[in-house]
Every structure is written in C-alpha cells, then in structure tokens.
Amino acid sequence: MIIRKSDKKIEERQEMRGGVGNVVIEHVLPENEMCGAGRLYAKMIVPPGHSVGNHDHIHEREIYYILKGDAQGMDDGVSCTLSEGDVMITKNGGSHSIQNIGQGDLEVMALILFEADNE
C-alpha cells in the first residue's frame, strides 16, 4: 500500500485545543489504517509563536517527536524546553501543551495510541 502526498488529509486548525494561532496537520495514516491501536499519526506544523493548548488524554497516550524547531512544552504541569530529536510522552490521564518558541516553523510528529486495559 502506498499513500501519496497528494492523497493525504491536510487540515488547518485555528486555536487548536485553546492554543494561539493556527496549526497545520498532515495526516500520515488515516485512523482506519492504524489497526485499532490508535487514532492519530500525523505531522504538525506550528508557526513561530503559535501553540496547541493544554488538553487531557483519557484512555490513550500521545507521543510528540520534535523533527525541527524549538518548543516550550507543558507535561502534567511540568514545563520543559524541547528541540530537534526530543520526545514528550503524555500518558493516560495526563495533559500537555506545546508552543513554538523558535524563529522558524516547529515540526512535530504526533502519535496517539489507545491504552491497553491493563495500563
């Protein structure tokens, strides 16, 4: 199976999760191709000064992998600075946010996986 760039769903969200500005989301896989393991695998592009607001994850976890840029993250109330190659994992019941504090676009791979019943 090949998914061409021209076939990917791309959306722009304003004030995502109560954040500032806009975020472009380029879906890598549609949810129906995630074999029931999760609901999102996408690249987010966050312009300078823009953000994804603080939000919870219930019965799931979200992993952010920083591809490019510098960010200020908040993970369960703990502030952190993130840069290329860093990973932030927000576990079941946790909350997080991320803001681009760099001069160029922040590029983040986002993966949301469902929690197993025993976790």
C-alpha positions in Angstrom: 0.0 0.0 0.0 1.3 3.4 -0.9 -0.2 6.7 0.3 0.9 9.6 -1.9 1.4 13.0 -0.5 -1.4 14.3 -2.8 -3.8 11.8 -1.2 -3.0 12.7 2.5 -5.6 14.6 4.5 -4.2 18.0 5.4 -6.1 20.3 7.7 -5.5 23.7 9.4 -6.9 24.2 12.9 -7.4 27.6 14.4 -6.7 27.9 18.2 -6.2 24.2 18.5 -7.2 22.9 21.9 -7.4 26.5 23.1 -3.9 27.4 21.8 -2.7 30.5 20.0 -2.9 30.9 16.2 -3.1 28.0 13.7 -1.6 24.5 13.3 -1.3 22.6 10.1 -1.9 18.8 10.5 -0.6 16.5 7.7 -2.1 13.0 8.5 0.4 10.2 7.8 -2.2 7.5 8.2 -6.0 7.6 8.4 -7.4 6.2 11.6 -8.8 3.2 9.8 -5.2 2.1 8.8 -4.0 2.1 12.5 -5.3 -1.5 13.2 -7.3 -0.3 16.2 -4.1 0.7 18.0 -4.7 4.5 17.9 -6.4 7.4 16.3 -3.7 9.8 15.1 -0.4 9.6 13.3 0.4 13.0 11.8 3.0 15.7 11.3 2.0 19.0 12.9 3.5 22.3 11.7 3.3 25.1 14.2 4.4 28.6 13.1 6.5 30.8 15.4 4.6 31.9 18.5 1.7 29.6 17.8 0.6 26.7 20.1 -1.5 23.7 20.8 -3.3 24.4 24.1 -3.3 22.3 27.2 -5.5 19.2 26.8 -6.1 15.8 28.5 -5.7 12.3 27.2 -8.1 9.7 28.7 -7.7 6.0 27.8 -4.9 7.0 25.4 -1.4 8.4 25.3 0.2 10.9 22.9 3.8 11.0 21.8 5.4 14.1 20.3 8.7 13.7 18.4 10.3 17.0 17.6 11.5 16.9 14.0 12.5 20.6 13.7 12.5 23.7 15.8 12.3 24.7 19.4 9.3 24.4 21.7 8.1 25.1 25.2 6.1 22.1 26.4 4.0 21.5 29.4 3.6 17.9 30.5 1.3 17.3 33.5 2.1 20.8 34.8 5.8 20.5 34.4 7.4 23.0 32.0 10.1 21.8 29.6 12.1 23.0 26.6 12.1 20.7 23.6 14.2 20.7 20.5 15.0 18.5 17.5 15.2 14.8 18.4 13.4 15.2 21.8 10.3 13.2 22.7 7.5 14.1 25.0 5.2 11.3 26.1 1.8 12.2 27.7 0.4 9.1 29.4 -3.2 8.0 30.1 -4.9 10.6 32.3 -2.2 13.2 31.6 -2.3 16.6 30.0 0.1 18.6 27.8 0.6 21.6 25.6 3.3 22.8 23.2 4.3 26.2 21.9 6.7 27.2 19.1 9.4 29.4 20.7 11.7 29.4 17.8 12.2 31.6 14.7 11.1 29.1 12.1 8.3 26.5 11.9 8.1 23.8 14.6 7.6 20.4 13.1 6.3 17.6 15.4 5.3 14.0 14.7 2.2 13.2 16.8 1.1 9.7 17.6 -2.0 8.9 19.7 -2.2 5.3 20.8 -5.1 3.7 22.8 -4.2 2.4 26.2 -4.4 -1.3 26.8 -6.9 -2.4 29.5 -4.2 -3.3 32.0 -2.3 0.0 31.9 
